[in-house]
Amino acid sequence: AQTVTQSQPEMSVQEAETVTLSCTYDTSESDYYLFWYKQPPSRQMILVIRQEAYKQQNATENRFSVNFQKAAKSFSLKISDSQLGDAAMYFCAYRVIQGAQKLVFGQGTRLTINP
Amino acid sequence: DVKVTQSSRYLVKRTGEKVFLECVQDMDHENMFWYRQDPGLGLRLIYFSYDVKMKEKGDIPEGYSVSREKKERFSLILESASTNQTSMYLCASSLFGPGQENTEAFFGQGTRLTVV
């Protein structure tokens, strides 16, 4: 069974600084998708970034980028120039390409931004 | 914009009651999901459906059932609510298919259920 692990229950960063959230996963599949979702206090889950496993290039979306290490099964999220609006729960998630298209989530990391 | 709407944001029910949580999506998505969110455990899949009248068990289906009579609506049923089902429930939907453009799941705003 696929599992996703986020080992940092809480993180904090100063506004304008950079922070990295960690995620590891376990799978026997060779191709799959990985995601980072953000859940602010409004509870609305928002997709931050996604990565397809066969693509070597790390995905980026503005201030958000990932460090995807397929052999190590690691998928970390880097947030540059942190802003107060980045404060939220962040969830790492995994999905296989074929078959059941459910998302498997990690435990979440609560990110606090200090002004 | 895709919209996934859950019928209630907050709900308080008594032990033993039958509870219905409703979810409606307006983007003709084939896939619909019910997750339960608890602190320190993340989101855990209860049930999902990839077509009308089709359902599959997720990781924690015990004590729950689902109904999907129409494509846009996916209901979660707690047959006899218990205090250990107090939690946040999130509904999500997505398109069916392997392409990257189909991978994004859209979520409702969650129902915080308290069973007393």
Boltz contact constraints between the chains, C-beta under 6 A:
constraints:
  - contact:
      token1: [A, 33]
      token2: [B, 103]
      max_distance: 6.0
  - contact:
      token1: [A, 43]
      token2: [B, 109]
      max_distance: 6.0
  - contact:
      token1: [A, 43]
      token2: [B, 110]
      max_distance: 6.0
  - contact:
      token1: [A, 44]
      token2: [B, 109]
      max_distance: 6.0
  - contact:
      token1: [A, 45]
      token2: [B, 107]
      max_distance: 6.0
  - contact:
      token1: [A, 47]
      token2: [B, 104]
      max_distance: 6.0
  - contact:
      token1: [A, 52]
      token2: [B, 100]
      max_distance: 6.0
  - contact:
      token1: [A, 97]
      token2: [B, 98]
      max_distance: 6.0
  - contact:
      token1: [A, 98]
      token2: [B, 98]
      max_distance: 6.0
  - contact:
      token1: [A, 101]
      token2: [B, 31]
      max_distance: 6.0
  - contact:
      token1: [A, 102]
      token2: [B, 45]
      max_distance: 6.0
  - contact:
      token1: [A, 102]
      token2: [B, 48]
      max_distance: 6.0
  - contact:
      token1: [A, 103]
      token2: [B, 105]
      max_distance: 6.0
  - contact:
      token1: [A, 105]
      token2: [B, 42]
      max_distance: 6.0
  - contact:
      token1: [A, 105]
      token2: [B, 43]
      max_distance: 6.0
  - contact:
      token1: [A, 106]
      token2: [B, 42]
      max_distance: 6.0
  - contact:
      token1: [A, 107]
      token2: [B, 40]
      max_distance: 6.0
  - contact:
      token1: [A, 107]
      token2: [B, 42]
      max_distance: 6.0
  - contact:
      token1: [A, 108]
      token2: [B, 42]
      max_distance: 6.0
